């Protein structure tokens, strides 16, 4: 199956905001709110992956999880005009997932990040730390 056909269809990124630029904007947004241990997993060479990139970070409290998630949404919308296709976890604020189709952002509390250990689960991906 063609990987691009198995993903949801979203409004295409603007010409000035390709996926790498969007990823940089997301990482900057996380840094603005003092997110910790920021990594990007490049999943493009993994056929089973439902997206091209994961961006993962740790927050020290549920308040910080919310602040990071809200700031990502606002900064990406204000700068690029992009909206997430889907968001999960805003009720419990232990693991918030923000899905921009080609990039999925994971904002974890420390213990939840250790429990789910996405970096190990997707160890075939190319990892970049910030």
N, C-alpha and C positions, 0 to 999 in steps of 0.2 A: 504494500500500500504506500502511496505517496505520502510522506510525512506531512507536507504542507496541507494536504486535503483532510487530514485527521484532526486538525486543530480548529478551534472556533474561528470564525471570520470576524475581524475587527476593522475599524476604520484604519486605513494605512497611515503610517507615520508620514509626517510632512517631509518634503525634500531635504530640509535642513536638519532633520532629526532622524537619522538612521538608528538602528538598534544599539550600536556602540556609543553614540552620542547620548541616547536615552539612558544607557547603563551608567555612563559617567555622571549624568544628572541625578540619577538615583543614588549613586555612591556619595556624591556631594551632599545630597539631602540627608542621608544617614549621618554623615560626618558633622553636618550643621547641628544635629541634635545629640552629638557625642555617642553615637552607636559604637559598639566595640566589636573587635574581631571580624571586620568586614571582609568577605570573600566573594568572588565570582566563580561560578562553575560554568565552563563552556561545554555544553552538552550537544553541540552540533554534530559531532561524529558518533554519537550514540543513537542508533536507529530507534531504540525503544523509547527514547525521551519524547515527552509531549511538548517540550518547549526548547528553545535554543540556549537560554541562560537561566541560571539561578543566581540571585544575589542574596546572600545570607548575612545577618548581623545579630548581635546580642544586645539586649537592653537589661538594665539593672532592676527595673521595676515595671509594673503594669502601666504606671503613669508615663514612663519613658517609651514603652512599646507604643502607646497611643500617640505620643508626641512625634515619634519617628514616622509612624504610618501616616498620620495626618499631614506632616510636613512633606513627605514624598508626594502624596496626592496633590497637595496645593502647588508645590514647586514645579512638578511635572506639568500640571494643567496650565499654570501661569506662564511657563517658559515655552512649552511645546504645543499646548492645546490638546494634549493627549489625556484620555481618561482610562482608568483600569477597566478591563473587561469584566473582572470579578474580584471581589474582596471577601475574605473569610476571617473569622476570629476576633472581630471587634467587640464582641460581647465579653469574652473571658480575658482577652488581652494577654494571653500566655504565648501564643503563636499566631501572628497575623500574617496572612498570605495576601499579596497584592499581585494580581495577574494582568500583565500587559501583553499577553499572548506570546510574543517572542521572548519575553523576560518575565520571570516570576520572582517576586521579592518575598523573602521570609524574614520576619522580625520576631526573634525568640527571646523569652526569658532564658537565663543561663541554664537552669536545670532542664528545661524542655529541649534546648538545643543539644545538650549532652545526651538526653534520652533518645531523640530521633536521629541524631548524628548523620545528617544528610551528606556531609562531605565524605564519610566512609561508605554510605549507601551508594553514592554516585562516584566512587573512587576512580572510575575510568575517565572521568571528565578532567579537562585541563583546569587547574585551580590557580587563581590569581588572588593574592592578598593585597590589602590596601592599608 
